Amino acid sequence: MTGFVLGSASPARLQVLRAAGLDPVVRISEVDEDAVAAALPSDTPPAGVVTALATAKAHTVAAALIADAAASVHGPAAPDSYGIVSARTPRLVDDCVVVGCDSMLLVGGVLQGKPHTPDVARARWAEMAGRSADLLTGHCVLRLRDGAIVADAQDCSITTVHFAEPGPVELDAYIATGEPLRVAGAFTLDGMGGWFVDRIDGDPSSVIGIGLPLLRRLLGDVGIGIAQLWIGAQLRADAIG
């Protein structure tokens, strides 16, 4: 039974996968994204940046799973990212896939991540309101068997987002919710920010944070089919129920 590990703290990514019939185990990576990006060559294209970040996250999570499994041989299982000690966590390395993702918005040739502060979010919206920008999401899939990475696949999805022009009151209210501070590009498609997106050209799930069409292809590249993961998710649900 192949396990599915999501190396992300994003509730939106988790919801996309659950709605698509999977039951991911969540392990949050502790990657220093700024350090990874700074270490890349200066001429790395935007798609290469987000893919490198996704790859770093996936490898960090895989290394933690492998370390947990090694520790369990000599002692109790290590807690997961939520502080829960689970007997199934160390066994994941016997047969699982680890998925890492990273999303950034490309506006005027500049990659933009999470704004974190209201002032930065306001400046981002002043730049992108009424314009179009590309949402890039890097994906990395690692296949683990018997405690080792045996296959990997990476790629980036690009979706063009056409933004509306929120009025001053609307923008103030949106920023006050805190939502745009926590997400790449200072907007969401599936949340309150969706009011200010006129349309998109591309994959909606990729804009939310994890592109199902691309992920399906990358899973196939490492030898995993969607039906295989659906069966595993159902078996786990039956066992819990």
C-alpha positions as protocol buffer text, in pm:
chain_id: "A"
residue {
  index: 1
  type: MET
  ca { x: 0 y: 0 z: 0 }
}
residue {
  index: 2
  type: THR
  ca { x: 170 y: 318 z: -119 }
}
residue {
  index: 3
  type: GLY
  ca { x: 151 y: 611 z: 121 }
}
residue {
  index: 4
  type: PHE
  ca { x: 123 y: 972 z: 13 }
}
residue {
  index: 5
  type: VAL
  ca { x: 318 y: 1236 z: 206 }
}
residue {
  index: 6
  type: LEU
  ca { x: 248 y: 1605 z: 150 }
}
residue {
  index: 7
  type: GLY
  ca { x: 550 y: 1814 z: 244 }
}
residue {
  index: 8
  type: SER
  ca { x: 358 y: 2134 z: 300 }
}
residue {
  index: 9
  type: ALA
  ca { x: 176 y: 2324 z: 573 }
}
residue {
  index: 10
  type: SER
  ca { x: -76 y: 2462 z: 322 }
}
residue {
  index: 11
  type: PRO
  ca { x: -438 y: 2383 z: 416 }
}
residue {
  index: 12
  type: ALA
  ca { x: -539 y: 2465 z: 58 }
}
residue {
  index: 13
  type: ARG
  ca { x: -306 y: 2201 z: -89 }
}
residue {
  index: 14
  type: LEU
  ca { x: -428 y: 1946 z: 162 }
}
residue {
  index: 15
  type: GLN
  ca { x: -790 y: 2023 z: 76 }
}
residue {
  index: 16
  type: VAL
  ca { x: -726 y: 1987 z: -298 }
}
residue {
  index: 17
  type: LEU
  ca { x: -575 y: 1642 z: -243 }
}
residue {
  index: 18
  type: ARG
  ca { x: -850 y: 1528 z: -7 }
}
residue {
  index: 19
  type: ALA
  ca { x: -1118 y: 1645 z: -249 }
}
residue {
  index: 20
  type: ALA
  ca { x: -935 y: 1444 z: -518 }
}
residue {
  index: 21
  type: GLY
  ca { x: -968 y: 1124 z: -316 }
}
residue {
  index: 22
  type: LEU
  ca { x: -634 y: 1104 z: -135 }
}
residue {
  index: 23
  type: ASP
  ca { x: -553 y: 1079 z: 235 }
}
residue {
  index: 24
  type: PRO
  ca { x: -216 y: 1252 z: 270 }
}
residue {
  index: 25
  type: VAL
  ca { x: 13 y: 1232 z: 567 }
}
residue {
  index: 26
  type: VAL
  ca { x: 135 y: 1587 z: 632 }
}
residue {
  index: 27
  type: ARG
  ca { x: 499 y: 1648 z: 713 }
}
residue {
  index: 28
  type: ILE
  ca { x: 605 y: 2012 z: 715 }
}
residue {
  index: 29
  type: SER
  ca { x: 948 y: 2090 z: 578 }
}
residue {
  index: 30
  type: GLU
  ca { x: 1171 y: 2337 z: 756 }
}
residue {
  index: 31
  type: VAL
  ca { x: 1344 y: 2461 z: 445 }
}
residue {
  index: 32
  type: ASP
  ca { x: 1499 y: 2807 z: 447 }
}
residue {
  index: 33
  type: GLU
  ca { x: 1347 y: 2922 z: 119 }
}
residue {
  index: 34
  type: ASP
  ca { x: 1551 y: 3242 z: 103 }
}
residue {
  index: 35
  type: ALA
  ca { x: 1874 y: 3047 z: 144 }
}
residue {
  index: 36
  type: VAL
  ca { x: 1780 y: 2796 z: -126 }
}
residue {
  index: 37
  type: ALA
  ca { x: 1687 y: 3071 z: -370 }
}
residue {
  index: 38
  type: ALA
  ca { x: 2002 y: 3270 z: -290 }
}
residue {
  index: 39
  type: ALA
  ca { x: 2219 y: 2966 z: -364 }
}
residue {
  index: 40
  type: LEU
  ca { x: 2082 y: 2930 z: -718 }
}
residue {
  index: 41
  type: PRO
  ca { x: 2272 y: 3077 z: -1014 }
}
residue {
  index: 42
  type: SER
  ca { x: 2168 y: 3435 z: -1087 }
}
residue {
  index: 43
  type: ASP
  ca { x: 2040 y: 3337 z: -1431 }
}
residue {
  index: 44
  type: THR
  ca { x: 1804 y: 3066 z: -1302 }
}
residue {
  index: 45
  type: PRO
  ca { x: 1467 y: 3116 z: -1475 }
}
residue {
  index: 46
  type: PRO
  ca { x: 1153 y: 3169 z: -1261 }
}
residue {
  index: 47
  type: ALA
  ca { x: 1028 y: 2817 z: -1327 }
}
residue {
  index: 48
  type: GLY
  ca { x: 1365 y: 2684 z: -1214 }
}
residue {
  index: 49
  type: VAL
  ca { x: 1344 y: 2878 z: -888 }
}
residue {
  index: 50
  type: VAL
  ca { x: 1007 y: 2740 z: -779 }
}
residue {
  index: 51
  type: THR
  ca { x: 1103 y: 2390 z: -890 }
}
residue {
  index: 52
  type: ALA
  ca { x: 1425 y: 2406 z: -690 }
}
residue {
  index: 53
  type: LEU
  ca { x: 1232 y: 2519 z: -383 }
}
residue {
  index: 54
  type: ALA
  ca { x: 980 y: 2237 z: -424 }
}
residue {
  index: 55
  type: THR
  ca { x: 1264 y: 1988 z: -464 }
}
residue {
  index: 56
  type: ALA
  ca { x: 1439 y: 2113 z: -150 }
}
residue {
  index: 57
  type: LYS
  ca { x: 1117 y: 2074 z: 49 }
}
residue {
  index: 58
  type: ALA
  ca { x: 1052 y: 1722 z: -76 }
}
residue {
  index: 59
  type: HIS
  ca { x: 1407 y: 1606 z: -2 }
}
residue {
  index: 60
  type: THR
  ca { x: 1397 y: 1760 z: 346 }
}
residue {
  index: 61
  type: VAL
  ca { x: 1078 y: 1574 z: 430 }
}
residue {
  index: 62
  type: ALA
  ca { x: 1209 y: 1249 z: 282 }
}
residue {
  index: 63
  type: ALA
  ca { x: 1525 y: 1277 z: 489 }
}
residue {
  index: 64
  type: ALA
  ca { x: 1318 y: 1331 z: 804 }
}
residue {
  index: 65
  type: LEU
  ca { x: 1104 y: 1024 z: 729 }
}
residue {
  index: 66
  type: ILE
  ca { x: 1414 y: 813 z: 672 }
}
residue {
  index: 67
  type: ALA
  ca { x: 1568 y: 942 z: 996 }
}
residue {
  index: 68
  type: ASP
  ca { x: 1247 y: 863 z: 1186 }
}
residue {
  index: 69
  type: ALA
  ca { x: 1249 y: 510 z: 1050 }
}
residue {
  index: 70
  type: ALA
  ca { x: 1612 y: 463 z: 1152 }
}
residue {
  index: 71
  type: ALA
  ca { x: 1540 y: 594 z: 1501 }
}
residue {
  index: 72
  type: SER
  ca { x: 1247 y: 357 z: 1541 }
}
residue {
  index: 73
  type: VAL
  ca { x: 1482 y: 61 z: 1504 }
}
residue {
  index: 74
  type: HIS
  ca { x: 1663 y: 165 z: 1823 }
}
residue {
  index: 75
  type: GLY
  ca { x: 1382 y: 331 z: 2015 }
}
residue {
  index: 76
  type: PRO
  ca { x: 1030 y: 475 z: 2002 }
}
residue {
  index: 77
  type: ALA
  ca { x: 901 y: 645 z: 1689 }
}
residue {
  index: 78
  type: ALA
  ca { x: 977 y: 1014 z: 1657 }
}
residue {
  index: 79
  type: PRO
  ca { x: 684 y: 1258 z: 1667 }
}
residue {
  index: 80
  type: ASP
  ca { x: 552 y: 1396 z: 1342 }
}
residue {
  index: 81
  type: SER
  ca { x: 518 y: 1767 z: 1258 }
}
residue {
  index: 82
  type: TYR
  ca { x: 213 y: 1796 z: 1484 }
}
residue {
  index: 83
  type: GLY
  ca { x: 389 y: 1633 z: 1781 }
}
residue {
  index: 84
  type: ILE
  ca { x: 201 y: 1306 z: 1735 }
}
residue {
  index: 85
  type: VAL
  ca { x: 387 y: 978 z: 1769 }
}
residue {
  index: 86
  type: SER
  ca { x: 243 y: 745 z: 1508 }
}
residue {
  index: 87
  type: ALA
  ca { x: 338 y: 386 z: 1448 }
}
residue {
  index: 88
  type: ARG
  ca { x: 269 y: 427 z: 1078 }
}
residue {
  index: 89
  type: THR
  ca { x: 506 y: 721 z: 1025 }
}
residue {
  index: 90
  type: PRO
  ca { x: 833 y: 521 z: 1028 }
}
residue {
  index: 91
  type: ARG
  ca { x: 681 y: 255 z: 798 }
}
residue {
  index: 92
  type: LEU
  ca { x: 603 y: 513 z: 530 }
}
residue {
  index: 93
  type: VAL
  ca { x: 958 y: 483 z: 400 }
}
residue {
  index: 94
  type: ASP
  ca { x: 890 y: 125 z: 293 }
}
residue {
  index: 95
  type: ASP
  ca { x: 654 y: 241 z: 17 }
}
residue {
  index: 96
  type: CYS
  ca { x: 545 y: 602 z: -28 }
}
residue {
  index: 97
  type: VAL
  ca { x: 568 y: 913 z: -238 }
}
residue {
  index: 98
  type: VAL
  ca { x: 672 y: 1250 z: -98 }
}
residue {
  index: 99
  type: VAL
  ca { x: 543 y: 1562 z: -272 }
}
residue {
  index: 100
  type: GLY
  ca { x: 689 y: 1910 z: -230 }
}
residue {
  index: 101
  type: CYS
  ca { x: 547 y: 2226 z: -386 }
}
residue {
  index: 102
  type: ASP
  ca { x: 628 y: 2593 z: -407 }
}
residue {
  index: 103
  type: SER
  ca { x: 420 y: 2871 z: -561 }
}
residue {
  index: 104
  type: MET
  ca { x: 514 y: 3225 z: -660 }
}
residue {
  index: 105
  type: LEU
  ca { x: 354 y: 3494 z: -873 }
}
residue {
  index: 106
  type: LEU
  ca { x: 552 y: 3637 z: -1164 }
}
residue {
  index: 107
  type: VAL
  ca { x: 459 y: 4003 z: -1208 }
}
residue {
  index: 108
  type: GLY
  ca { x: 655 y: 4223 z: -1446 }
}
residue {
  index: 109
  type: GLY
  ca { x: 935 y: 3970 z: -1459 }
}
residue {
  index: 110
  type: VAL
  ca { x: 975 y: 3959 z: -1078 }
}
residue {
  index: 111
  type: LEU
  ca { x: 884 y: 3657 z: -862 }
}
residue {
  index: 112
  type: GLN
  ca { x: 667 y: 3738 z: -563 }
}
residue {
  index: 113
  type: GLY
  ca { x: 606 y: 3512 z: -266 }
}
residue {
  index: 114
  type: LYS
  ca { x: 403 y: 3577 z: 47 }
}
residue {
  index: 115
  type: PRO
  ca { x: 383 y: 3947 z: 137 }
}
residue {
  index: 116
  type: HIS
  ca { x: 365 y: 3885 z: 516 }
}
residue {
  index: 117
  type: THR
  ca { x: 275 y: 4249 z: 596 }
}
residue {
  index: 118
  type: PRO
  ca { x: -23 y: 4469 z: 503 }
}
residue {
  index: 119
  type: ASP
  ca { x: 200 y: 4734 z: 344 }
}
residue {
  index: 120
  type: VAL
  ca { x: 366 y: 4483 z: 113 }
}
residue {
  index: 121
  type: ALA
  ca { x: 30 y: 4326 z: 25 }
}
residue {
  index: 122
  type: ARG
  ca { x: -108 y: 4669 z: -63 }
}
residue {
  index: 123
  type: ALA
  ca { x: 192 y: 4744 z: -283 }
}
residue {
  index: 124
  type: ARG
  ca { x: 153 y: 4409 z: -459 }
}
residue {
  index: 125
  type: TRP
  ca { x: -211 y: 4477 z: -536 }
}
residue {
  index: 126
  type: ALA
  ca { x: -131 y: 4827 z: -662 }
}
residue {
  index: 127
  type: GLU
  ca { x: 99 y: 4660 z: -913 }
}
residue {
  index: 128
  type: MET
  ca { x: -121 y: 4370 z: -1025 }
}
residue {
  index: 129
  type: ALA
  ca { x: -477 y: 4509 z: -1009 }
}
residue {
  index: 130
  type: GLY
  ca { x: -632 y: 4516 z: -1356 }
}
residue {
  index: 131
  type: ARG
  ca { x: -333 y: 4328 z: -1499 }
}
residue {
  index: 132
  type: SER
  ca { x: -236 y: 3970 z: -1577 }
}
residue {
  index: 133
  type: ALA
  ca { x: 38 y: 3770 z: -1408 }
}
residue {
  index: 134
  type: ASP
  ca { x: 166 y: 3413 z: -1413 }
}
residue {
  index: 135
  type: LEU
  ca { x: 127 y: 3187 z: -1111 }
}
residue {
  index: 136
  type: LEU
  ca { x: 414 y: 2937 z: -1108 }
}
residue {
  index: 137
  type: THR
  ca { x: 397 y: 2623 z: -896 }
}
residue {
  index: 138
  type: GLY
  ca { x: 698 y: 2396 z: -875 }
}
residue {
  index: 139
  type: HIS
  ca { x: 635 y: 2030 z: -797 }
}
residue {
  index: 140
  type: CYS
  ca { x: 871 y: 1755 z: -687 }
}
residue {
  index: 141
  type: VAL
  ca { x: 773 y: 1390 z: -640 }
}
residue {
  index: 142
  type: LEU
  ca { x: 1004 y: 1141 z: -467 }
}
residue {
  index: 143
  type: ARG
  ca { x: 937 y: 767 z: -458 }
}
residue {
  index: 144
  type: LEU
  ca { x: 1062 y: 591 z: -145 }
}
residue {
  index: 145
  type: ARG
  ca { x: 1103 y: 215 z: -121 }
}
residue {
  index: 146
  type: ASP
  ca { x: 1264 y: 29 z: 170 }
}
residue {
  index: 147
  type: GLY
  ca { x: 1402 y: 346 z: 324 }
}
residue {
  index: 148
  type: ALA
  ca { x: 1561 y: 497 z: 16 }
}
residue {
  index: 149
  type: ILE
  ca { x: 1469 y: 734 z: -266 }
}
residue {
  index: 150
  type: VAL
  ca { x: 1443 y: 519 z: -578 }
}
residue {
  index: 151
  type: ALA
  ca { x: 1287 y: 764 z: -826 }
}
residue {
  index: 152
  type: ASP
  ca { x: 1215 y: 1134 z: -860 }
}
residue {
  index: 153
  type: ALA
  ca { x: 1040 y: 1375 z: -1096 }
}
residue {
  index: 154
  type: GLN
  ca { x: 1011 y: 1754 z: -1102 }
}
residue {
  index: 155
  type: ASP
  ca { x: 837 y: 2015 z: -1311 }
}
residue {
  index: 156
  type: CYS
  ca { x: 657 y: 2348 z: -1296 }
}
residue {
  index: 157
  type: SER
  ca { x: 304 y: 2447 z: -1394 }
}
residue {
  index: 158
  type: ILE
  ca { x: 227 y: 2799 z: -1515 }
}
residue {
  index: 159
  type: THR
  ca { x: -120 y: 2952 z: -1510 }
}
residue {
  index: 160
  type: THR
  ca { x: -205 y: 3306 z: -1616 }
}
residue {
  index: 161
  type: VAL
  ca { x: -426 y: 3497 z: -1373 }
}
residue {
  index: 162
  type: HIS
  ca { x: -626 y: 3799 z: -1487 }
}
residue {
  index: 163
  type: PHE
  ca { x: -692 y: 4027 z: -1191 }
}
residue {
  index: 164
  type: ALA
  ca { x: -984 y: 4260 z: -1136 }
}
residue {
  index: 165
  type: GLU
  ca { x: -944 y: 4604 z: -979 }
}
residue {
  index: 166
  type: PRO
  ca { x: -1076 y: 4599 z: -622 }
}
residue {
  index: 167
  type: GLY
  ca { x: -1196 y: 4934 z: -495 }
}
residue {
  index: 168
  type: PRO
  ca { x: -1018 y: 5102 z: -203 }
}
residue {
  index: 169
  type: VAL
  ca { x: -1276 y: 4987 z: 52 }
}
residue {
  index: 170
  type: GLU
  ca { x: -1269 y: 4633 z: -84 }
}
residue {
  index: 171
  type: LEU
  ca { x: -891 y: 4618 z: -80 }
}
residue {
  index: 172
  type: ASP
  ca { x: -871 y: 4755 z: 275 }
}
residue {
  index: 173
  type: ALA
  ca { x: -1124 y: 4497 z: 391 }
}
residue {
  index: 174
  type: TYR
  ca { x: -946 y: 4213 z: 210 }
}
residue {
  index: 175
  type: ILE
  ca { x: -607 y: 4300 z: 356 }
}
residue {
  index: 176
  type: ALA
  ca { x: -764 y: 4332 z: 701 }
}
residue {
  index: 177
  type: THR
  ca { x: -874 y: 3967 z: 684 }
}
residue {
  index: 178
  type: GLY
  ca { x: -508 y: 3865 z: 682 }
}
residue {
  index: 179
  type: GLU
  ca { x: -563 y: 3618 z: 400 }
}
residue {
  index: 180
  type: PRO
  ca { x: -344 y: 3787 z: 138 }
}
residue {
  index: 181
  type: LEU
  ca { x: -53 y: 3813 z: 382 }
}
residue {
  index: 182
  type: ARG
  ca { x: -19 y: 3435 z: 404 }
}
residue {
  index: 183
  type: VAL
  ca { x: -29 y: 3331 z: 39 }
}
residue {
  index: 184
  type: ALA
  ca { x: 194 y: 3362 z: -265 }
}
residue {
  index: 185
  type: GLY
  ca { x: 102 y: 3662 z: -477 }
}
residue {
  index: 186
  type: ALA
  ca { x: -122 y: 3811 z: -205 }
}
residue {
  index: 187
  type: PHE
  ca { x: -437 y: 3643 z: -336 }
}
residue {
  index: 188
  type: THR
  ca { x: -631 y: 3318 z: -335 }
}
residue {
  index: 189
  type: LEU
  ca { x: -851 y: 3167 z: -602 }
}
residue {
  index: 190
  type: ASP
  ca { x: -1050 y: 2947 z: -365 }
}
residue {
  index: 191
  type: GLY
  ca { x: -1096 y: 3202 z: -84 }
}
residue {
  index: 192
  type: MET
  ca { x: -1188 y: 3565 z: -43 }
}
residue {
  index: 193
  type: GLY
  ca { x: -938 y: 3668 z: -308 }
}
residue {
  index: 194
  type: GLY
  ca { x: -1145 y: 3484 z: -567 }
}
residue {
  index: 195
  type: TRP
  ca { x: -1374 y: 3789 z: -587 }
}
residue {
  index: 196
  type: PHE
  ca { x: -1089 y: 3980 z: -747 }
}
residue {
  index: 197
  type: VAL
  ca { x: -989 y: 3727 z: -1015 }
}
residue {
  index: 198
  type: ASP
  ca { x: -1165 y: 3784 z: -1346 }
}
residue {
  index: 199
  type: ARG
  ca { x: -1045 y: 3462 z: -1505 }
}
residue {
  index: 200
  type: ILE
  ca { x: -749 y: 3228 z: -1541 }
}
residue {
  index: 201
  type: ASP
  ca { x: -582 y: 3058 z: -1835 }
}
residue {
  index: 202
  type: GLY
  ca { x: -463 y: 2719 z: -1717 }
}
residue {
  index: 203
  type: ASP
  ca { x: -510 y: 2480 z: -1427 }
}
residue {
  index: 204
  type: PRO
  ca { x: -718 y: 2605 z: -1130 }
}
residue {
  index: 205
  type: SER
  ca { x: -571 y: 2353 z: -887 }
}
residue {
  index: 206
  type: SER
  ca { x: -222 y: 2478 z: -966 }
}
residue {
  index: 207
  type: VAL
  ca { x: -326 y: 2831 z: -867 }
}
residue {
  index: 208
  type: ILE
  ca { x: -453 y: 2692 z: -537 }
}
residue {
  index: 209
  type: GLY
  ca { x: -110 y: 2541 z: -480 }
}
residue {
  index: 210
  type: ILE
  ca { x: -86 y: 2190 z: -624 }
}
residue {
  index: 211
  type: GLY
  ca { x: -164 y: 2111 z: -986 }
}
residue {
  index: 212
  type: LEU
  ca { x: -349 y: 1782 z: -1021 }
}
residue {
  index: 213
  type: PRO
  ca { x: -280 y: 1733 z: -1396 }
}
residue {
  index: 214
  type: LEU
  ca { x: 94 y: 1789 z: -1351 }
}
residue {
  index: 215
  type: LEU
  ca { x: 105 y: 1586 z: -1029 }
}
residue {
  index: 216
  type: ARG
  ca { x: -64 y: 1293 z: -1202 }
}
residue {
  index: 217
  type: ARG
  ca { x: 203 y: 1299 z: -1474 }
}
residue {
  index: 218
  type: LEU
  ca { x: 489 y: 1321 z: -1225 }
}
residue {
  index: 219
  type: LEU
  ca { x: 345 y: 1036 z: -1019 }
}
residue {
  index: 220
  type: GLY
  ca { x: 333 y: 830 z: -1337 }
}
residue {
  index: 221
  type: ASP
  ca { x: 697 y: 916 z: -1400 }
}
residue {
  index: 222
  type: VAL
  ca { x: 790 y: 749 z: -1070 }
}
residue {
  index: 223
  type: GLY
  ca { x: 566 y: 450 z: -1131 }
}
residue {
  index: 224
  type: ILE
  ca { x: 256 y: 543 z: -932 }
}
residue {
  index: 225
  type: GLY
  ca { x: -99 y: 554 z: -1069 }
}
residue {
  index: 226
  type: ILE
  ca { x: -385 y: 754 z: -924 }
}
residue {
  index: 227
  type: ALA
  ca { x: -603 y: 444 z: -884 }
}
residue {
  index: 228
  type: GLN
  ca { x: -326 y: 291 z: -673 }
}
residue {
  index: 229
  type: LEU
  ca { x: -336 y: 590 z: -439 }
}
residue {
  index: 230
  type: TRP
  ca { x: -716 y: 590 z: -424 }
}
residue {
  index: 231
  type: ILE
  ca { x: -713 y: 226 z: -315 }
}
residue {
  index: 232
  type: GLY
  ca { x: -454 y: 301 z: -47 }
}
residue {
  index: 233
  type: ALA
  ca { x: -658 y: 595 z: 83 }
}
residue {
  index: 234
  type: GLN
  ca { x: -971 y: 381 z: 104 }
}
residue {
  index: 235
  type: LEU
  ca { x: -788 y: 102 z: 286 }
}
residue {
  index: 236
  type: ARG
  ca { x: -658 y: 350 z: 544 }
}
residue {
  index: 237
  type: ALA
  ca { x: -1004 y: 499 z: 589 }
}
residue {
  index: 238
  type: ASP
  ca { x: -1154 y: 152 z: 639 }
}
residue {
  index: 239
  type: ALA
  ca { x: -884 y: 67 z: 893 }
}
residue {
  index: 240
  type: ILE
  ca { x: -948 y: 386 z: 1091 }
}
residue {
  index: 241
  type: GLY
  ca { x: -1325 y: 346 z: 1067 }
}
